[in-house]
Structure formats: C-alpha cells, structure tokens
Amino acid sequence: MKTIFARFVQDESGATAIEYGLIAALISVALITGATTLGNTLNAQFQSLSDKMNDAKNAQGS
C-alpha cells in the first residue's frame, strides 16, 4: 500500500494535463475577450458610418 501511495505522489502526468488545460482555458478567455472588443469596435464604426450616410441622404433630400 505504501508503494502505491509513493508512486501516486511521484506521478506528475495528471498535474501536467491540468496545467495544459489551464493554459488552454486562459488562451480561450483572451481570444474571446479580444474578439468581443474587436466586434464592439467594428459595430461602433459601422454604426457611425451608417449615421453619416443617413445624414447625407436626408440633407440631400431636403
């Protein structure tokens, strides 16, 4: 029983898998945050462009 416990304590393959999982999760969070920020910025740009085009159309139609 003592040898089984000693082997279990020395086995680091589970810890390595957990570390890789944490790194993958951190990268995923960073990608999602970046994509959300980029999406919001693009949405604001296109909304501004749309507003300017509508203002020009309304000014021309008057």
Residue frames relative to the residue before (quaternion, step in Angstrom):
aa qw qx qy qz dx dy dz
M 1.0000 0.0000 0.0000 0.0000 0.00 0.00 0.00
K 0.6396 0.5366 -0.3183 0.4490 3.55 1.05 -0.82
T 0.6626 0.5015 -0.3126 0.4602 3.60 0.99 -0.77
I 0.6156 0.5358 -0.3496 0.4601 3.59 1.05 -0.67
F 0.6629 0.4955 -0.2971 0.4763 3.57 0.94 -0.89
A 0.6437 0.5218 -0.3223 0.4577 3.60 0.99 -0.81
R 0.6497 0.4966 -0.3159 0.4811 3.60 0.99 -0.79
F 0.6361 0.5366 -0.3236 0.4502 3.57 1.01 -0.80
V 0.6635 0.5010 -0.2990 0.4684 3.58 0.96 -0.86
Q 0.7128 0.4590 -0.2597 0.4624 3.61 0.98 -0.79
D 0.5728 0.5959 -0.3826 0.4128 3.61 1.19 -0.39
E 0.0977 -0.8266 0.5541 0.0132 3.59 -0.60 1.16
S 0.4123 0.7318 -0.4718 0.2679 3.60 1.19 0.06
G 0.6345 0.5218 -0.3321 0.4635 3.60 1.05 -0.67
A 0.6417 0.5189 -0.3166 0.4677 3.56 1.01 -0.83
T 0.6419 0.5197 -0.3233 0.4619 3.58 0.99 -0.78
A 0.6492 0.5086 -0.3180 0.4677 3.57 0.96 -0.82
I 0.6407 0.5097 -0.3231 0.4746 3.58 1.00 -0.77
E 0.6413 0.5199 -0.3291 0.4585 3.59 0.96 -0.80
Y 0.6574 0.4912 -0.3138 0.4775 3.58 0.93 -0.84
G 0.6331 0.5296 -0.3269 0.4603 3.57 1.03 -0.73
L 0.6576 0.4994 -0.3061 0.4738 3.57 0.98 -0.82
I 0.6346 0.5151 -0.3286 0.4732 3.59 1.00 -0.77
A 0.6550 0.5041 -0.3125 0.4682 3.60 0.93 -0.86
A 0.6483 0.5112 -0.3201 0.4646 3.59 0.98 -0.79
L 0.6509 0.5143 -0.3113 0.4636 3.58 0.98 -0.83
I 0.6454 0.5031 -0.3147 0.4809 3.58 0.98 -0.81
S 0.6390 0.5312 -0.3217 0.4539 3.58 0.99 -0.80
V 0.6499 0.5071 -0.3128 0.4718 3.57 0.95 -0.87
A 0.6516 0.5107 -0.3149 0.4641 3.59 0.97 -0.83
L 0.6605 0.5008 -0.3101 0.4656 3.60 0.96 -0.82
I 0.6571 0.5024 -0.3135 0.4665 3.59 0.94 -0.84
T 0.6463 0.5136 -0.3171 0.4669 3.58 0.98 -0.83
G 0.6705 0.4963 -0.2956 0.4654 3.57 0.93 -0.88
A 0.6656 0.4969 -0.3064 0.4650 3.58 0.94 -0.83
T 0.6357 0.5199 -0.3268 0.4678 3.58 1.02 -0.74
T 0.6585 0.5003 -0.3074 0.4708 3.57 0.93 -0.88
L 0.6529 0.5049 -0.3096 0.4721 3.57 0.94 -0.86
G 0.6508 0.5233 -0.3095 0.4548 3.58 0.96 -0.85
N 0.6642 0.4958 -0.3048 0.4691 3.57 0.95 -0.84
T 0.6449 0.5173 -0.3151 0.4661 3.58 1.02 -0.80
L 0.6648 0.4895 -0.3032 0.4759 3.58 0.93 -0.88
N 0.6264 0.5360 -0.3362 0.4552 3.58 0.99 -0.77
A 0.6563 0.5034 -0.3068 0.4709 3.60 0.95 -0.85
Q 0.6448 0.5221 -0.3204 0.4572 3.60 0.99 -0.82
F 0.6959 0.4626 -0.2807 0.4722 3.58 0.85 -0.94
Q 0.6218 0.5251 -0.3473 0.4657 3.60 1.06 -0.65
S 0.6389 0.5183 -0.3167 0.4721 3.58 1.02 -0.81
L 0.6526 0.5069 -0.3048 0.4735 3.57 0.97 -0.86
S 0.6459 0.5174 -0.3118 0.4668 3.58 0.98 -0.83
D 0.6478 0.5159 -0.3162 0.4628 3.58 0.96 -0.84
K 0.6623 0.5026 -0.3062 0.4637 3.58 0.95 -0.86
M 0.6584 0.4963 -0.3144 0.4704 3.59 0.98 -0.78
N 0.6472 0.5011 -0.3223 0.4756 3.60 1.01 -0.72
D 0.6292 0.5208 -0.3329 0.4713 3.61 1.02 -0.76
A 0.6598 0.4945 -0.3099 0.4734 3.60 0.95 -0.85
K 0.6437 0.5172 -0.3195 0.4648 3.59 0.98 -0.78
N 0.6807 0.4805 -0.2880 0.4720 3.58 0.93 -0.89
A 0.6427 0.5123 -0.3221 0.4698 3.61 1.04 -0.70
Q 0.6668 0.4999 -0.2962 0.4667 3.56 1.04 -0.74
G 0.6808 0.5088 -0.2735 0.4503 3.57 1.09 -0.74
S 0.5898 0.6077 -0.3646 0.3872 3.63 1.20 -0.38
